[in-house]
């Protein structure tokens, strides 16, 4: 940590106050590196500025009041706000994906179940040739049937005008 004074002598009490206030930022569990605090006086205004690096990002905060100790308190509060925002952004990017994977499909299924009517028609037992005759000529049409030869459920789908595909689930 580097504390610099512009038109101001940094007293031990002032240095101690800055260090005590910046120690409060440890509760956010982030590592602040290259911490530089600049304190200055311009006429009746006391200015404070902090520049530091957190996880490769540069963070900067400024504050100005008529009293130096109040300025330092305000400066640390502003830096704390920026750290909280940074941490919230990190967690917000991870959490919605986890929540959406777990919760949204359940809700969507409940809504679909309420709106969806399930009809189970009687499946015809057909030969492959009979199923082809029942198939519409429109692409995408389907015939669900039980194969006469094997007794298995099968689906016949028309891909385009000349192509038909047998789906064996």
Order of alpha helices (4+ residues) and beta strands (2+ residues): beta-alpha-beta-beta-beta-alpha-alpha-beta-alpha-beta-beta-beta
